[in-house]
Amino acid sequence: ASQIIVGVAVTNQGDDWDQLPPMTRQLRERYQRCPAETLVDGGYSKFDAIETATALGSTVFAPVPKPSNCKHDPFAPRARDSGAIAAWRMRMGTEQAKSIYKQRAATAECVNAQARTREGVQQSGVRGKARNRCLALWVAITHNLLIWIRELEATLRSQPKAKMVRAT
């Protein structure tokens, strides 16, 4: 997992329910393709969002909410599920999907933790979406540059040292 930040958005909504489709569209516009797979937390598990991301060409990995009736298998498709939702439920019931979802802590959550500890981002001290977006972009740029520097240093350390030869 690269932990590279590829998209930034700021909202004044209290939850993430509606954020998956606009972020998927942002990535599609920027890179001329959607991510093959999207790994998101339960806050993004809204059916409309999963259907939209799937229609845009991305396979969504998000936890399936626990059913209100404990007798129902959360991974079994429901009669009212669309094809995208039925496929998502069945996919998330597989060991492969559960393994992929476990990577989220080492990728997205790690990035958030680094922003809090390394860049000191706790709570924004600015007002307005535009200013907060600017702050989020600076955090993303700083984060990505630090990863690039770390990768460059690792590459340079792994290469054999060149010997200086004097011409006589």
N, C-alpha and C positions, 0 to 999 in steps of 0.2 A: 504494500500500500504506500503510495507516494506521499500522501497527506498534502498534496498541492491543492490550493483553493482555486477552483475554476469558475466560480460564479459568486456574486455578492448581491444581496437585495436587503432592503430595510422596509419594515412595515410597522404600522402602529396597531396591528391586530394582536390580541392577547394569546393567540394560538397559531399553530402551523397548518391547520386543516387545509387552507386554500393555497398554500405556497408551492406545492409540488408542480402543478402545471405551468405557472409563470417561470419558475426556475428552469424547468425542462425546455421551455420555449426559448429562454435566454441563452441556454447552452447551444440549442439548435441554431439560433441566429448567429451566434459568435463563431461556432466551429463548423457550420454547415452540416451537422449531424447530431443526433441525440446520443447520449451515453447508452451503450448497449445494456448496461445494468445500472439501476439506481438503488442505493442502499440508504434507507431513511428510518427514522424512529417512529414510534407509534403515533406521534402527533400529526404525521402525514398520511395516516391510514384511512383517509376518507375515500369512499368508493368512487366518487366522481373524479378525484385526483388520480387514483390508480388507473381508472379507465382512460383518462386523458393521456397520462404518461405512456400507457401501453399503446394507445392509438398513435402517439408520436414516435413509437419504435423502441421504447425502453422497457426492459424487464424489471419490475419493481420487487424489491426485497424489503418488506415491512412486516412487523408483527401482526398477526391476526388477533383481533380483540377476543377476549373470552366471551363465550355466548352467555346470555342471561339464563338460559336453561342448561344446567350442567350435564344433561343427558345428550345434548347435541355435540358432535365432534366439530370443533372449530375449523378443521381443515377440510371438511366435507362440503361440497358445493350445496347451496340452498336453491330452492325452486325459483326464487326471484333473482338470483345472481345472473349478471351478464356473463358472457364468455370470458372477458378479462378478469372479472372478480372470481369466477369459478377456477380459472387457471392459477390465479394468485393464491387462493386458499389451498389448492392441492400442492402447489409448488412449496409453500411455506411449511407444509407438513412433512417435507422430505428432510432427510439428514443433511443432504448437500446444502439446502437453503438455510437450515439452522446453522450450519457451519459458516456459511457466507455472512449471515446476519451477525454472528459473534465478532466478525472483523470490524464492525461499526465502532466498537469501543476504542480500538487501536487506530482508527482513522478519524472520523468526524469528532468524536468526543475528545480525542487527544489534541486535535487542533484547537478546540474550544478551551481546553485546559491550558494549553501553551499560551493562548492569547491572554488568559487571566493571569498566569504566573510570570511569563517572560515579558510580555508587552504591557502588563499592568492594567488590562481592560477589565474592569469590574462592572461599573455602571457608567453610562455615557454622561459626560458633563455638559453636553451641548443640547440645544433644542432644535427641533425640526427634522424632518426626514432627510432633507438634502444634506444638512450638516452631519447627521448620523451616518448617512451613506458615505460621505467623504471619510469619516473616521473609520468605518468598516473597510473601505478600500485601502486606506493606509495600513491597517492591521493585516489585510490580505497580502498586500505588496511586501510588507516587512517579513511576514511569515514565509512567503514564497522565496524571497531573496535569501533568507537564512537557510532554507532547505537547499537551495541551489549552491550556496557557498559550502555547506556541509558535504554535499555530493562532490563538488569540485575538489575539495580537500582530500576526500577519500580516494578519488581517482588519482590525484597527484601522488598520494602516499603509496598507492599500489603499483605505481610505475617504477621501474628500476632507475636509479639515479644515473644521470649522464656523467661520464668522466671527461674532464677537460684534457685536451691533447694540445700540446704546444707545437706549433710548426717551427722547425729550425732551418 
